Amino acid sequence: MSNNSLAGKTALVFGVANKRSIAWAIAQAWHDAGAKLLFNYQGERMKDNVAELAAQFGDDVFLEPCDVTSDEQIGGFFGKVREVTPRVDLLLHSVAYAPREALEGRFIDTSREAYKTAHDISAYSLLGLAREAAPLMTGGGSIIAMTYYGAKKVIPHYNVMGVAKASLEATTRYLAADLGKQNIRVNCISAGPVNTLAARGIGGFSQILKQYQDHAPLGRTCEPSEIGALGAFLASEGAGSITGQVIYADGGYEIIGM
């Protein structure tokens, strides 16, 4: 068996919105490596999109609602998970949101409510999901969260989302410290700009993309398939000693100073 094989693994996928979602790219890679996938969806508006994609893996794919701002819904989701499997091996957190008005203008004008919303959905939700998933990871496991360079450096219009992503990255490190004794690894993938539904909500996205094309060592950002492959690696035995890390998949842009 390849040390990158996920055969026999059970994976929870949070954050698929449509076929361009980073979560979908990782879900496909996990499936191709042999994992069994269990999906959430956020509200009835998203259900049909996720169901149509998940149906590619068979008619009986697990698909249940889970609003990550609700401890009750998180608990209910994991209750359903326990009905179909005694063990979980992988968890993908690809969930982030900030009100549109908070992604425009100046960061200093961010309202208290927008700040709380961005952190609740984009960062605290990882803690809430990990707390429920960890007892099911009886054979160890891998938890992966999606972040972005705006957590480390100021990106125009990213504003409160950058601060929330910084919180997400810190949460990853503290979870890694807590869960290491259970052989549960927790890491972040920091992907370069990808044309997703979430990215299109950021002002000046096309300019951000051009910046990567002009300055990244590889002359480009990343492809969804490359993020999927990295997600499969971090979920595998090949990454067995990696935890608490932020892994950049951005054409090398992160290393450039000037």
N, C-alpha and C positions, 0 to 999 in steps of 0.2 A: 504494500500500500504506500502510495506517495505521502510524504509528510505534509503535503498541502491538501490531501484528501479530506473531505468533510462527510464521507460516507457514514451513515448511521447517526449523524448529528441532527438535533432539533433546534431550529432557529426562530426567534421572534423578530419580526420586522416592523418597526414603527416609522411611519413617515412617507409611505408611498402616496403620491398624489396623482401622477400620470406617468406615461412612458418615458418622459424626460427627467423624472426624479432621480437624484443620486441614489436614493433608497432602492429604486427599482433596478439600477445598474448593479448594486451590490447583491440584491436578492437574486438576480439572474445568475451572477457568478457563484453565489452560495449553492443555488440549485444545481448548476452544472457540475459543481464539485461533490454533489451527493447529499446535500442537506435537505431535510424536510422543513418546509417553511410555514409559519403561522403569522398571519397578518392582522394588523388593526386598521380601522378606518376612523377618520375624524368627522363625525356627523353624517347625516343621511345624504347630504349634497355630494360627498366624496365616495359614497359606498359603491355606486355603479362603476366609477372609474377603476377603483381598486379591484372590484370583483371581476371585471372584464380582463384585467391583467393577470390576476391570480388564477383565473380559469385556464391559462396556458399550461399550468402545472397539474391540471386534473379538475374534475367536477367537485371533488370533496375537500378542497383546500380550506383550511381553517381561516375564517374571516369574521372578526367580532368588533363591535364598536368600542372605542376607548378614547375619551377626552382626557388628555394628560393633565388638565387643570383640576381634575376631580379625583380625590383619593378613593371615593366610592366607586367610580368607574374603573380606576386602575385595579382595585381589589376585585371587582366583578369580572374584569377581563382575565385576570390570573386565576380566578375561580374556574372559568371556562377552560383555561389552559390545563389545569390540573385534572379536568375531566377526560382529556384526550391523551395526556402524556404524563408520566411520573417524573420526567427529567427534561430540563432545558440545558442546552449547551452554548447557545449564541444569542446575543441581543444586539440589534442595531437601533441606535437612537439617531434618527435623522429628522428632528422636529425643531422648528424655530419659527418665531413670529414676533413682529412688533407692529403696532399701528402705523399705517402708511404715513400719517402726518409726522411721526417721529423719525422717519427716514428722509425727511426733507428739511431744508433750512439748517439751523445751528443746533448742535448737541445741547448747548446750554438752555435751550428752550424746551427740552424734553419735560413733559408733565410727569408728576408723581405716578399717575395711573399707568401711563405708557411704560415707564421704567419698571414698575411692578409686573406688568403684563409680559414684557419682553423677558424678564428674568424667570418668571414663573414657568412660562412655556418653553423657553429655550435652554434653561439651565436646571432649575429645580426638578423638572420632569425626569431628567436622567437619574437623579437621586431616588425619586419615587418609584421609577421602574426597576432600578437596580435592587432596591430594598425588597421588592416582591420576587424578582427573578433569582436572587442569590440562593435562597433556600432550595430552589429547584435545580441548581447547578451542582448536583451531588458528586459529579465526576470532574469538577472544575469547569471553567468556561471562559468565554471571551465576550467582553462588552465593548462595542465600538460606537463612538459618537462623532458626528460631523461638525467640524468647526471651520473657521476661515481666518486668513491673515489679518483681517480687521480686528481680531482679538489682541494682536501684538503691536500693530501700527495703525495710525489714523488713516482711514479710507474715507474720502468725501462721500457724504450722504449715508454712510453705514451707521454712524451715530450710535444710538443706544444698543443696536444689535451687536456692535463691536464689544461694548462693555459686557453685554450678556454672554457673548461667546468667550470672553476672558473668564467670566465666572464658570462657564461650562468646562473650560480647560482646567481650572483649579479644582472643580468638583471631580473631574476625572482623576487627578492626582490623589486626592484624599480618598476616593473610593478604591483606587488601586492599593493604597496603603492598608485600608480596612480589610479588603477582600483577598489579599495575596495569600494569606494562610489557608484559604479555601481553594487555592490554585485557580482563582478567578482573575483574569487579566482585564484591565480597563485602559483603553487607548482612544486617542482622537485621530481622525484623518482630517488634515487641513487641505482641502482641495482648492485649486485655483478656480477662477470664475467659470461657471458652466451655465449654459442658457436654460435655466430651469424656471418654473413658475415663480419660485421665491426670488430668484435673482432679478427677474424682470420688474419686481417691485422696488428695486433700488435705483434711485436717480442716477443718470450718467453711466449705466451699466456698459454701454457700448464703448465709452471712453476707458473704463477700467479694463475691458477686454483688450483694447488696443495697447494699453500700457504694458500688458504682459507680452503681447506680440513684439513690441519694440524693445523690451528690456530683459525678458527672461532668457537665461542661457540657451534654452532649447528653441527660443523664438516663438513660443506658444504657451498656452495654458495646458490643461489636461483634457483627455477624452473620458466620457463616462465609463467606457469599457476598461480604462486603466484604473479608475477608482474602484471599479468592481473587482479587478484582479488584486488590488492592494487590500481590499476588504476581505477577500478570500484568504490571502496570505495571513493577515492579522488574526483571522479566525482559526487558523490551522496550527498544527504542532510545530511547523517551521518557525513560528513566531513565539514559541513556548516560553522564552525568557524575556519577552518585551512587554512591559506594563508601565502605565503612568506617563506614556509618551504622546507627543504630538508629531505625527508623521506627515510631512509636506509632500503633496502631489501637485505641483504647480509649475512644472517646467524649469524649476530652479529659481524662480523669482524671489523666494524668501532670502536667498543668500546675497542678493545684490544691494549694495549701499548706494552707489551713484552710477 
